[in-house]
Amino acid sequence: SIFAIHSRVFIGLYAGELFRNSPMIMKFLIIACLTVSGVFAAPAMRAQAFDWKQAHELVETCSPAQAELLDAVPASPETDYMRALLLLRAGQHEAAAGLFNRVRAVAPDNIPAQWGLAEISRQRHAEGAAAALQQLIAVDESFAPAYISLAYLYFCRRQFSECGALLETLLRRGRWAMDTGTYVRAHCLYSGAKGMAAYWGGPVAKMTNGSVVLRHLKIAESILPNSDAVAFGMGTYYLLLPPLLGRDLDRAVDLLEKAVAINPLFTDAWVRLAQAYRAKGNEEKFEQLMARACELDPDNVLVQDISSGQCRFICVP
């Protein structure tokens, strides 16, 4: 209907900034508009066509109190998807999967819901996550979150060139081709892949890859300075930087502490924070933080790498 079209245009143009800067009641109204905008469409159409970028944008800045407001909005594929994103962020995989599946029950081919289930598989280290994500990208190359999920799998497999190439494809599309959080994470993960490629490569690789690491982190920081991904990326940078090039353990600790304060479920950040304390000579703190990381996700690649001393993802002397 005309009403549905106009309300979606309003949401698409203004909701991101309003949600970021408005009081709670305005955020409730924005979330309500998301629901009302699809009232006159058939359920299958709403589930297939909702604006995933706006949904991710709203969830990115949603506090627990604002999440409660979302719970008060009548269920729809769009609000089910947003609730699932919040549950995914909280590590509640079963509940998130239930909502993603509820969206798919209305529209089996819904790409965002399929990604949500694939992302849960990735976080659980399940076989088949990479194949599912590759298939999603083949079907809809515009769905940016799938690139981040697949790139992270490549990173964990130490396929740093593949990780970087995938993220380059995404970043060439520009900021407005995706939600802000996805764009920021793309820069941070790209920086990490380039840093690893520089560390393990020869002189030419060190020069070409190492020269872009900080630049991409700075871009991400300029957009979302209080992002857990930015704090983690910056903290890891100052931790793993060679001493002659400016390693700063105090700064690394501050930034990694910030990352886990923002996101207490960020296993990689707990591991790097543990490494930073060990590099400062605090072995007791290292053991304590590694125990926390192992408790969160014992199958995490970085947990296993540093615990075993294999150092494929760089140990700090």
N, C-alpha and C positions, 0 to 999 in steps of 0.2 A: 504494500500500500504506500501511498504518498507519505503518510505519517511515519511509517517505518523507515522509508528512505531518508527523509529529512532528519529524523532523530539519529540515524546512524552517521550521517554527515556531521552533525553537531558533535557526537561522541568522538568521531575520528579526528576532527580538527582540534577540539578543545579539552577533551577529558583528561589527557595525560597531564597537562599543566595544572588544571583545576584540582585533580586528585593529589598531585604532589604538594600543592600550596594551600589547599582549602581546609577549613575545619571539618570535623567529623560529620556534621549533618549534611554538608555539601557532598562529601564522599558517598554518603548513603544515597543521595539523590542521583549521583552519577551511576552508581551500581544499579539503582532502580531503572534508570533510563536504558541501561544495557538489556534489561529484561523486557521492558515495555516495547523497545524497538523491534523485537521479534514476535510480538504477540499475534500479529495478523498474518504471519507466514506459517506454512505447514511445518510440523515438527522436523521432518527430514530435511527440509530446506534450511531451517534455523541451525540444525546441528552441523550441516555441511558448510554453511556460508558465514558463520559468525567470525568476527574480526579477532583472530588469534593474537595479532600484534597488540591490540588494545587490551585484550585480556591479560597478556603478560605484563604490559605496562602498568596496569592497575595493581596487579598482584605484587609487582616489584617493590612498591612503596606501601604495601598494606601492613599495618600494625596488627597485633592480636585483637585490639579493641575494634579496629575497623573490620577485621575478619568476622567478628560477631555480627556486625551490621550486614555483611554478606549473607550470613546464615538466615537472616530475617527476610531476605528476598525470595519470592517464590521460585521453586526449582525450574530450570530450563537447561537445555544443553550448554548454553553459554555460561550460566552460573555454576552448573555442575563442573564444567571444565576449570573455572577459576577456583572453586573449592578444592578440586583435585590438585591443582598447582600448589595451593597452600599446604595441603597435606603432604605432598611430595617434598616441599621445602622443609617440613617438620620431620621427615623421615618415616612417616606413617604410610608405608607402602601398600599394605592391604586395603586400607580405607581409600587411598588414592586410586588404586586399581579398580575398586568397585565403581567409583564415579566415572573413570575413563571408560569402563565397560558399559556404563549406563548411557553415555553419549553414543557409543558404538551400537548399542541396541536400537537406537533411533536411526543412525546412519552408519552402517558398517564400514564405509569407505572414508570416514572422517579422518583426515590426516593428523590434526593435532592430538586427537585421542589415541590414535595408533602410536604416535611418537611417545605419548605419556607412558604407555605400556612398555614400549621398547626402552625408554629411559629407566623405568623401574628394573627391567631385566639387566641393563648395564650396571646400575648401582648395586645390584645383587650378584654381579659377576656371572650371570647366566650365559650359557652357550647360546649362540644364535642372535645375540643382541646386535652384533655388527652387521649380520646379513639383513636383519629387519630394518636397520637404519639405512643401509645402502639401498634397499628396496624403496623406502619412503622417499629418499632423495631422487631416485629414478622416476618415481611417479609424480612428485611435486618438488621441483628443484628450488622453489621459492620459500619453502618452509625452513627458515634459518636455524631454529633450535636443533633440528636433526643433524646439522653440520657440526655443531658444538659437541653433541653426544658422540658422534662418530670420530671426530678429531681427538677427543679425550681417549677413546679406545686405542687409536693409533699411537698416541703419546705413551700410553701405558705399555704398549708392545714395543716401544722404542723405535717406532717407524716415524722418526721426526720429519723426514722429508715429505712423507705422505700427509702427516698432520699439518705441516706448514702449507702445502699446496692446497689442501681442502679449505683451509682458513683464508688463504689468499683469494680463492674463488669467492668466498663469502664477503670478505672485506671490500673487494672491488665493486660490489653492488652499492656500497655506501650506507650511511647510518639510517636513512629513512626506509630502507628495504626490510627492516626488522625492528623489533623493540629495543629499547635502550640497553636493558640488561644483557641481551644476547650480543649486541654489538660490543659492549664493554668486555664481556667474557671472551669474545673472539680475539680482541686485541691482546688480552692477558695471556690466553693460551698460545697464541701465535708467538708472543714474546718468549714464553717458556720453551716452545719447540725450537726456536732459533737459538736460545741460550744453550740448550742441550746439544744441538748440532754444532755450535761453536766449540763447546767444551770437548766433544769427542772427535772433531774434525781436525784436519791439517791446518797449516798456516793460512791458506786462502779461505778455508771455511771459517776459521776463527775471525778473520777480518770481515768477510761478507755477512756472516750471520750475527756475529757479536755486535756489529755496529748498529743494528736495528732494535736490539732488545729494549733498551731504556726508552727509546722514542715511542714505541707502541704502548709501553706502560704509562708514559706521560699522557698520551692521548686518552687512554682509559681513565686515568686519574682526573683529567680535566672535565670529564663528563660525569662520572660518579665517584667523587673522592671518598665517600664513605662505604664503598662496596667491599664486601669480603674478598672478592676476586682481586680487586686492586691492592688491598692491604697485603694479601697473600703474595701476589706477584712482586710487589715492591720489597716486601720482607725477604722473599727468596732471593731476589736480585742482590740485595746488600749482604745476604748470608753467603752466597756462592761466588760472589765477585772475588777474583784473586786479590790478595792483600796489596800488591803493587798498584792495582787499579782502583782501590778505594773500598775494600771490604770494611763494613761497619757493623759489628755485631750488636752494639747497643741499639742502633737504629733498626736492625733486623728484628731484635726481640720486641721492640715497641710496636712495630708494624704487624708482626705475627700474633702478638697478644691482641691487637685490635681485630685481626681477622677472626680469631676464635671467640672473641667477645661478640662480634656481629653474628657469627654463625658457629655455635658450639658443636655442631655436627660435622664440621669441616675437618675430616680426618687428615688430609694432606697438610693442613696448616698446623695441626698438633705435632706431626712428625717433624716438620721443618723447625718449629719452635723448640722441640726437644733437641734437635741438632745444634741450634743456636746456643742453647744453654750448655751443651757439652763442649762446644768450641770455646765458651767462656770459662770452662773448667768446672762446671757444676754437674757432676755425674749423677748425683742424687736426683736433681731436677730432670735430667735427661730420662732416667728410668721411670720417674713418675709420669712424665708426659707421654712417653712411649706406651706405658700401660694404659693410659687414657685412650690413645689412638687405637691400640689393639682391641680395647673394649668396644669402641665404636664400630670398627670394621677390621677384623683380623685378616681378611683376604685382600685388603687394600695393597696395591702393588708397592707403594712407597713404604708402608709398614713392614712388609716382608723384606724389601730390599735393604733397608737400614738395620732392621733387626738381625738379619743374616750376615751383615757386613759385606755383601756383594758390591754395593756402591755403584750399581749401574746407573743410578740417578744422582750420583755425586755425594760423596761423604765430605765432611769439612774437617780438615786436620785440627 
